[in-house]
Amino acid sequence: MERKEFGRYVVADPRICHGKPTFRGTRIMVWQVLEMVAEGVDWDEIVRECHGSITKEAIAETISLAGRVFAKHAHEYVPEPEAA
C-alpha cells in the first residue's frame, strides 16, 4: 500500500498507525476525532486535546469525508428486511 491523501488534512500511510487514516503530520487517527465529535465534544476542546496538532478545518474535512463514505457505502450495512 502506498500513501494515500484523502484531502488537505487526512492521509493514510502504511508506515504510520498501520495505514489507518490520520491527520497529516500526526499519529492522531481520524476515527478517534470522529468519535469525539459524535460524543458532542466541542471542536475547540478537540483541538486543545490534540495539542493544536489539528485544526477545526481538519475536523470539518473529516466529517465531510465521512459523510461521503457513508453516502456511498450505507447500502452495504442496511439490514435486509425480515421475512414475515
C-alpha positions as CSV (number, residue, x, y, z in Angstrom):
1,M,0.0,0.0,0.0
2,E,1.2,3.5,-0.9
3,R,0.5,6.7,1.0
4,K,-3.0,8.0,0.1
5,E,-4.1,11.6,0.5
6,F,-7.8,12.0,1.1
7,G,-7.8,15.8,1.3
8,R,-5.7,18.6,2.7
9,Y,-5.6,17.1,6.2
10,V,-6.3,13.4,6.0
11,V,-3.7,10.8,4.9
12,A,-3.2,7.0,5.1
13,D,0.4,5.9,5.2
14,P,1.3,2.3,5.8
15,R,4.3,3.5,7.9
16,I,2.0,5.4,10.3
17,C,-0.6,3.8,12.5
18,H,-0.7,0.6,10.3
19,G,-2.1,2.6,7.4
20,K,-5.2,3.9,9.3
21,P,-6.3,7.4,8.2
22,T,-4.6,10.0,10.3
23,F,-4.2,13.8,10.2
24,R,-1.3,14.9,8.1
25,G,1.9,15.1,10.2
26,T,0.4,13.4,13.3
27,R,-0.4,10.0,14.7
28,I,-3.9,11.2,15.6
29,M,-6.4,8.8,13.9
30,V,-9.4,10.2,12.2
31,W,-11.8,7.7,13.9
32,Q,-10.7,9.0,17.3
33,V,-11.7,12.6,16.4
34,L,-14.9,11.5,14.8
35,E,-15.9,9.7,18.0
36,M,-15.2,12.8,20.0
37,V,-17.4,14.8,17.6
38,A,-20.1,12.2,17.9
39,E,-19.9,12.4,21.7
40,G,-20.5,16.1,21.5
41,V,-17.0,17.3,22.4
42,D,-16.6,21.0,21.4
43,W,-14.3,21.4,18.4
44,D,-12.1,23.9,20.3
45,E,-11.7,21.3,23.1
46,I,-10.7,18.6,20.5
47,V,-8.1,21.0,19.1
48,R,-6.8,21.6,22.7
49,E,-6.8,17.9,23.5
50,C,-4.7,17.3,20.3
51,H,-2.3,20.0,21.5
52,G,-3.1,22.1,18.4
53,S,-1.8,19.4,16.0
54,I,-5.1,19.6,14.1
55,T,-7.4,22.5,13.3
56,K,-11.2,22.9,13.1
57,E,-10.8,22.9,9.3
58,A,-9.2,19.5,9.6
59,I,-12.1,18.3,11.7
60,A,-14.6,19.7,9.2
61,E,-12.8,17.8,6.4
62,T,-13.0,14.5,8.2
63,I,-16.8,15.0,8.8
64,S,-17.2,15.8,5.1
65,L,-15.2,12.7,4.1
66,A,-17.1,10.5,6.5
67,G,-20.4,11.8,5.1
68,R,-19.3,11.0,1.5
69,V,-18.1,7.5,2.5
70,F,-21.4,6.9,4.4
71,A,-23.5,8.0,1.4
72,K,-21.5,5.8,-0.9
73,H,-21.5,2.7,1.2
74,A,-24.5,2.9,3.6
75,H,-26.4,0.3,1.4
76,E,-23.8,-2.3,2.3
77,Y,-24.8,-2.0,6.0
78,V,-28.6,-1.7,5.8
79,P,-30.1,-4.9,7.2
80,E,-32.3,-6.9,5.0
81,P,-36.0,-6.8,6.0
82,E,-37.1,-9.9,7.9
83,A,-39.4,-12.2,6.1
84,A,-42.9,-12.4,7.6
